[in-house]
């Protein structure tokens, strides 16, 4: 897996703001900054919230579909 030069960690504790975060990344890219999102949530957060990596991945997939994102997308959950 190739990691892009500029990445930005996104993904919230409750898996509800992925689309808003991805839209913010799209605005940054429109401004000419080649940044790439990395969905990330620590195991500690999963344990506290009682979530799972698959829930974060589902949120990421839904945000990508809703936003029309076509760029690089990494999910480290």
N, CA and C atoms as an extended XYZ file, in Angstrom:
231
Properties=species:S:1:pos:R:3:atomname:S:1:resname:S:1:resid:I:1 pbc="F F F"
N         0.835       -1.162        0.000 N   UNK     1
C         0.000        0.000        0.000 CA  UNK     1
C         0.891        1.240        0.000 C   UNK     1
N         0.623        2.150       -0.908 N   UNK     2
C         1.376        3.399       -0.976 CA  UNK     2
C         0.688        4.447       -0.106 C   UNK     2
N         1.459        5.079        0.768 N   UNK     3
C         0.945        6.167        1.587 CA  UNK     3
C         1.288        7.470        0.864 C   UNK     3
N         0.289        8.302        0.649 N   UNK     4
C         0.498        9.572       -0.034 CA  UNK     4
C         1.354       10.515        0.808 C   UNK     4
N         1.927       11.537        0.178 N   UNK     5
C         2.809       12.466        0.873 CA  UNK     5
C         2.080       13.223        1.974 C   UNK     5
N         0.877       13.719        1.687 N   UNK     6
C         0.109       14.481        2.674 CA  UNK     6
C        -1.176       13.737        3.006 C   UNK     6
N        -1.288       13.315        4.249 N   UNK     7
C        -2.506       12.633        4.696 CA  UNK     7
C        -3.088       13.381        5.889 C   UNK     7
N        -4.384       13.138        6.122 N   UNK     8
C        -5.073       13.769        7.246 CA  UNK     8
C        -5.996       12.725        7.860 C   UNK     8
N        -5.822       12.455        9.134 N   UNK     9
C        -6.644       11.467        9.813 CA  UNK     9
C        -8.056       11.984       10.046 C   UNK     9
N        -9.044       11.210        9.635 N   UNK    10
C       -10.440       11.578        9.863 CA  UNK    10
C       -11.185       10.372       10.426 C   UNK    10
N       -12.399       10.613       10.882 N   UNK    11
C       -13.224        9.582       11.485 CA  UNK    11
C       -13.510        9.963       12.924 C   UNK    11
N       -14.749        9.989       13.284 N   UNK    12
C       -15.088       10.426       14.640 CA  UNK    12
C       -15.462        9.240       15.520 C   UNK    12
N       -15.488        9.475       16.797 N   UNK    13
C       -15.753        8.396       17.750 CA  UNK    13
C       -17.082        7.695       17.523 C   UNK    13
N       -18.085        8.438       17.089 N   UNK    14
C       -19.421        7.868       17.001 CA  UNK    14
C       -19.840        7.511       15.576 C   UNK    14
N       -18.917        7.577       14.634 N   UNK    15
C       -19.156        7.177       13.238 CA  UNK    15
C       -20.351        7.900       12.634 C   UNK    15
N       -20.391        9.231       12.816 N   UNK    16
C       -21.512       10.008       12.279 CA  UNK    16
C       -21.083       11.190       11.424 C   UNK    16
N       -19.818       11.547       11.440 N   UNK    17
C       -19.381       12.761       10.749 CA  UNK    17
C       -18.431       12.493        9.581 C   UNK    17
N       -18.390       11.274        9.116 N   UNK    18
C       -17.472       10.940        8.024 CA  UNK    18
C       -17.720       11.744        6.767 C   UNK    18
N       -18.974       11.938        6.397 N   UNK    19
C       -19.280       12.691        5.184 CA  UNK    19
C       -18.832       14.140        5.330 C   UNK    19
N       -19.132       14.775        6.461 N   UNK    20
C       -18.718       16.171        6.671 CA  UNK    20
C       -17.199       16.293        6.638 C   UNK    20
N       -16.502       15.339        7.238 N   UNK    21
C       -15.048       15.387        7.239 CA  UNK    21
C       -14.491       15.198        5.834 C   UNK    21
N       -15.071       14.287        5.074 N   UNK    22
C       -14.610       14.065        3.703 CA  UNK    22
C       -14.910       15.284        2.834 C   UNK    22
N       -16.048       15.935        3.049 N   UNK    23
C       -16.359       17.157        2.302 CA  UNK    23
C       -15.336       18.255        2.603 C   UNK    23
N       -14.861       18.323        3.841 N   UNK    24
C       -13.823       19.296        4.192 CA  UNK    24
C       -12.529       18.994        3.442 C   UNK    24
N       -12.185       17.726        3.325 N   UNK    25
C       -10.994       17.329        2.562 CA  UNK    25
C       -11.160       17.741        1.103 C   UNK    25
N       -12.352       17.562        0.554 N   UNK    26
C       -12.600       17.959       -0.838 CA  UNK    26
C       -12.413       19.462       -1.017 C   UNK    26
N       -12.833       20.263       -0.051 N   UNK    27
C       -12.643       21.716       -0.126 CA  UNK    27
C       -11.159       22.067       -0.111 C   UNK    27
N       -10.404       21.389        0.724 N   UNK    28
C        -8.955       21.626        0.791 CA  UNK    28
C        -8.310       21.278       -0.548 C   UNK    28
N        -8.731       20.163       -1.123 N   UNK    29
C        -8.175       19.753       -2.418 CA  UNK    29
C        -8.541       20.746       -3.518 C   UNK    29
N        -9.760       21.294       -3.452 N   UNK    30
C       -10.170       22.315       -4.426 CA  UNK    30
C        -9.290       23.554       -4.326 C   UNK    30
N        -8.787       23.822       -3.140 N   UNK    31
C        -7.906       24.970       -2.913 CA  UNK    31
C        -6.483       24.685       -3.383 C   UNK    31
N        -6.249       23.483       -3.896 N   UNK    32
C        -4.946       23.161       -4.470 CA  UNK    32
C        -3.998       22.393       -3.567 C   UNK    32
N        -4.490       21.908       -2.443 N   UNK    33
C        -3.644       21.141       -1.528 CA  UNK    33
C        -3.958       19.662       -1.711 C   UNK    33
N        -2.962       18.893       -2.133 N   UNK    34
C        -3.161       17.477       -2.457 CA  UNK    34
C        -3.092       16.618       -1.194 C   UNK    34
N        -4.131       16.704       -0.380 N   UNK    35
C        -4.175       15.949        0.876 CA  UNK    35
C        -5.109       14.750        0.707 C   UNK    35
N        -4.812       13.672        1.410 N   UNK    36
C        -5.574       12.430        1.285 CA  UNK    36
C        -6.074       11.991        2.657 C   UNK    36
N        -7.341       11.611        2.756 N   UNK    37
C        -7.889       11.194        4.047 CA  UNK    37
C        -7.436        9.796        4.447 C   UNK    37
N        -7.273        9.618        5.741 N   UNK    38
C        -7.009        8.294        6.317 CA  UNK    38
C        -8.006        8.127        7.458 C   UNK    38
N        -8.935        7.200        7.289 N   UNK    39
C        -9.872        6.928        8.379 CA  UNK    39
C        -9.108        6.205        9.467 C   UNK    39
N        -9.219        6.700       10.678 N   UNK    40
C        -8.422        6.136       11.753 CA  UNK    40
C        -9.201        6.205       13.064 C   UNK    40
N        -9.207        5.137       13.786 N   UNK    41
C        -9.831        5.092       15.108 CA  UNK    41
C        -9.047        4.080       15.922 C   UNK    41
N        -8.617        4.491       17.098 N   UNK    42
C        -7.770        3.622       17.911 CA  UNK    42
C        -8.570        2.490       18.544 C   UNK    42
N        -7.858        1.445       18.902 N   UNK    43
C        -8.496        0.336       19.604 CA  UNK    43
C        -9.098        0.826       20.922 C   UNK    43
N        -8.414        1.758       21.593 N   UNK    44
C        -8.934        2.328       22.842 CA  UNK    44
C       -10.300        2.971       22.611 C   UNK    44
N       -10.438        3.722       21.521 N   UNK    45
C       -11.733        4.345       21.216 CA  UNK    45
C       -12.794        3.287       20.938 C   UNK    45
N       -12.425        2.249       20.199 N   UNK    46
C       -13.379        1.167       19.947 CA  UNK    46
C       -13.860        0.553       21.262 C   UNK    46
N       -12.939        0.339       22.185 N   UNK    47
C       -13.309       -0.263       23.467 CA  UNK    47
C       -14.208        0.647       24.291 C   UNK    47
N       -13.917        1.950       24.295 N   UNK    48
C       -14.723        2.901       25.068 CA  UNK    48
C       -16.126        3.033       24.491 C   UNK    48
N       -16.225        3.185       23.179 N   UNK    49
C       -17.510        3.436       22.516 CA  UNK    49
C       -18.268        2.135       22.238 C   UNK    49
N       -17.557        1.030       22.290 N   UNK    50
C       -18.137       -0.285       21.963 CA  UNK    50
C       -18.477       -0.369       20.473 C   UNK    50
N       -17.542        0.102       19.660 N   UNK    51
C       -17.700        0.038       18.212 CA  UNK    51
C       -16.738       -1.004       17.656 C   UNK    51
N       -16.764       -1.156       16.352 N   UNK    52
C       -15.873       -2.123       15.712 CA  UNK    52
C       -15.241       -1.497       14.469 C   UNK    52
N       -14.109       -2.030       14.034 N   UNK    53
C       -13.492       -1.531       12.809 CA  UNK    53
C       -14.443       -1.590       11.610 C   UNK    53
N       -15.277       -2.608       11.550 N   UNK    54
C       -16.201       -2.722       10.412 CA  UNK    54
C       -17.223       -1.585       10.392 C   UNK    54
N       -17.587       -1.060       11.553 N   UNK    55
C       -18.515        0.080       11.598 CA  UNK    55
C       -17.846        1.340       11.041 C   UNK    55
N       -16.576        1.534       11.362 N   UNK    56
C       -15.846        2.685       10.831 CA  UNK    56
C       -15.694        2.543        9.324 C   UNK    56
N       -15.402        1.324        8.873 N   UNK    57
C       -15.271        1.091        7.427 CA  UNK    57
C       -16.596        1.337        6.714 C   UNK    57
N       -17.696        0.915        7.313 N   UNK    58
C       -19.013        1.147        6.708 CA  UNK    58
C       -19.296        2.644        6.596 C   UNK    58
N       -18.925        3.405        7.635 N   UNK    59
C       -19.113        4.861        7.573 CA  UNK    59
C       -18.259        5.458        6.464 C   UNK    59
N       -17.008        5.017        6.366 N   UNK    60
C       -16.114        5.520        5.321 CA  UNK    60
C       -16.675        5.208        3.943 C   UNK    60
N       -17.132        3.991        3.733 N   UNK    61
C       -17.702        3.604        2.438 CA  UNK    61
C       -18.932        4.436        2.104 C   UNK    61
N       -19.800        4.680        3.087 N   UNK    62
C       -21.005        5.483        2.864 CA  UNK    62
C       -20.635        6.925        2.524 C   UNK    62
N       -19.647        7.482        3.210 N   UNK    63
C       -19.218        8.856        2.941 CA  UNK    63
C       -18.627        8.974        1.542 C   UNK    63
N       -17.835        7.993        1.149 N   UNK    64
C       -17.249        7.990       -0.194 CA  UNK    64
C       -18.353        7.953       -1.247 C   UNK    64
N       -19.330        7.094       -1.059 N   UNK    65
C       -20.428        6.986       -2.018 CA  UNK    65
C       -21.241        8.278       -2.088 C   UNK    65
N       -21.522        8.874       -0.948 N   UNK    66
C       -22.352       10.081       -0.904 CA  UNK    66
C       -21.639       11.302       -1.468 C   UNK    66
N       -20.316       11.339       -1.345 N   UNK    67
C       -19.563       12.519       -1.781 CA  UNK    67
C       -19.056       12.418       -3.210 C   UNK    67
N       -19.043       11.218       -3.750 N   UNK    68
C       -18.491       11.021       -5.085 CA  UNK    68
C       -16.972       10.998       -5.101 C   UNK    68
N       -16.359       10.766       -3.950 N   UNK    69
C       -14.902       10.732       -3.824 CA  UNK    69
C       -14.321        9.703       -4.777 C   UNK    69
N       -13.259       10.072       -5.484 N   UNK    70
C       -12.607        9.127       -6.396 CA  UNK    70
C       -11.118        8.993       -6.119 C   UNK    70
N       -10.616        9.703       -5.122 N   UNK    71
C        -9.191        9.684       -4.842 CA  UNK    71
C        -8.779        8.519       -3.960 C   UNK    71
N        -7.538        8.582       -3.525 N   UNK    72
C        -6.978        7.575       -2.643 CA  UNK    72
C        -7.727        7.594       -1.315 C   UNK    72
N        -7.984        6.442       -0.758 N   UNK    73
C        -8.684        6.347        0.515 CA  UNK    73
C        -8.073        5.218        1.322 C   UNK    73
N        -7.594        5.546        2.504 N   UNK    74
C        -7.011        4.544        3.387 CA  UNK    74
C        -7.887        4.402        4.617 C   UNK    74
N        -8.018        3.201        5.106 N   UNK    75
C        -8.791        2.964        6.328 CA  UNK    75
C        -7.937        2.141        7.266 C   UNK    75
N        -7.530        2.748        8.366 N   UNK    76
C        -6.716        2.058        9.370 CA  UNK    76
C        -7.509        2.051       10.659 C   UNK    76
N        -8.211        0.993       10.898 N   UNK    77
C        -9.080        0.934       12.076 CA  UNK    77
C        -8.682       -0.233       12.936 C   UNK    77
